[in-house]
Amino acid sequence: MKKLYLAHNTCLNSSYDLNVLEAGLVQKGYELVSQPEDADEVIYSGCSVREKWVEDAISQINEVARRAPNAEISITGCIANTSMDKVQKGTSATNLSFKAMHQILMDKTELRFSDVDDTHVQDYNVERKSDLPAGLQNLRLRVGEEKASIVASLQEIDRTYQSSSEDRYRRTTKGFVFYNEQDPFERITVTRSCPYKCTFCSIPKGRGEFTSVTLSSVLSKVREALEQGKYHIVLLGDEVGNYRSPDGGADFPTLIENILSLNPRIELSIRYIEPKPFQRYYSNIMSWSANGRIRLLYLSVQSGSHNILKKMKRGYKLERLKKQLAYIRNSTSVILYGNWLIGFPSESEKDFDETVSLVRNLNFHINVVIPFSAREGTPAYAMDEQLSTEIIDDRVKRLTEVVAEMKCNDMRESLASVDVSISDNIIHRIRLAERSQYANDQEESEPSRVMGNLIEVKIL
């Protein structure tokens, strides 16, 4: 059998699927190697949600072609559906093929992707990564040195002052959420792709038709997690709130109720739920949250401007959403995590100010500021009044400053008993880390992290 090397630069949802593909290949006896040079074939899954990640994928594919010139290269993931022409033009490799993961698995093993997924349990407590220079250079950084050093300092502070600042930081900081090795948990994909057609988004094209995993499969994985002592369950999906099981039609509330009924200790994190289903099922979500059954909600509002939301085709009432989220923020322990898309075509300074105001008002624990990147094939790509890179960059930096200050204010509570000089120093470093998160996300001058053997999952 061929020796295979797997790599990616994708989001958590897509990297989960690559792990399912890997499980099927291993089941049928394929040998997976730790560097491209040893492979007969490289399977590469690429992200296309932003132009930067497409370019990053192309650079890695070119590295494969340089290091393993005789290897076949199978391109999968979102770029296979959205950016095939750009990849072909941007790479020197001539032995490329573009296929969906389920097709790769079927061609090589005659296994159905859904069958492997039903029986495959994701073990993320042990990450597949290495510091050896064997893998591919990848621009995405999960945490970065600044945040890692902050954790080390918070551990020392907690030992000295009997506080719990490290736990607070890990639970409310991008990069640690969904990757907390101190917190046994299970990730389970329940939906794939998204049913909505936002004008800026390439996910429906990249991920294909919106589908849900059977309720029986999800519950089976939860039961297995419970047997391993894992009571924190992370539900993954590009949009979880529209879940509809193929085996009986169970909807999102039914899914959640069935999971929670398995054990009173279960806590759920949901990544992602859109505002529309959040509002549709708000009473259920509020009840679960008030009872301590929801740990985290990842919900992207994207903009605070009615004008921009209308052009995005987001279609929800901000005032109602603001009240609902404020109630959850102020009356429960749920961690709120959200994205903000800045620089959408025609976004005025007033529109931007309204977004800044909403970000402050909602006061999410984790805020990710994302610059608009026009995706070819989406309606926003052809819209008039495209903003300049300079304007978008300036606004992203300004909102990042606001988010950094909010982060500092949130962390001050857990450092209240700490000597002022010590707390001021750590707060200063937290502010710098939040600022540098923007730089790490945007600038290609930052040193790349070396990927190790097989797959290292990451987040956007």
Secondary structure, 3 states (H helix, E strand, C coil): CCEEEEEECCCHHHHHHHHHHHHHHHHCCCEECCCHHHCCEEEEEECCCCHHHHHHHHHHHHHHHHHCCCCEEEEEEHHHHHCHHHHHHHCCCCCEEECCHHHHHHHHHCCCHHHHHHHCCCCCCCCCCCCCCCCCEECCCCCCHHHHHHHHHHHHHHHHHCCCHHHHHHHCCCCCCCCCCCCCEEEEECEECCCCCCCCCCHHHHHCCCEECCHHHHHHHHHHHHHCCCCEEEEECCCCCCCECCCCCCEHHHHHHHHHCCCCCCEEEEECCCHHHHHHCHHHHHHHHHCCCEEEEECCCECCCHHHHHHHCCCCCHHHHHHHHHHHHHHCCCEEEEEEEECCCCCCHHHHHHHHHHHHHHCCCEEEEEECCCCCCCHHHHCCCCCCHHHHHHHHHHHHHHHHHHHHHHHHHHHCCCCHHHHHHHHHHHHHHHHHHHHHHHCCCCCCEECCCCCCCCCC
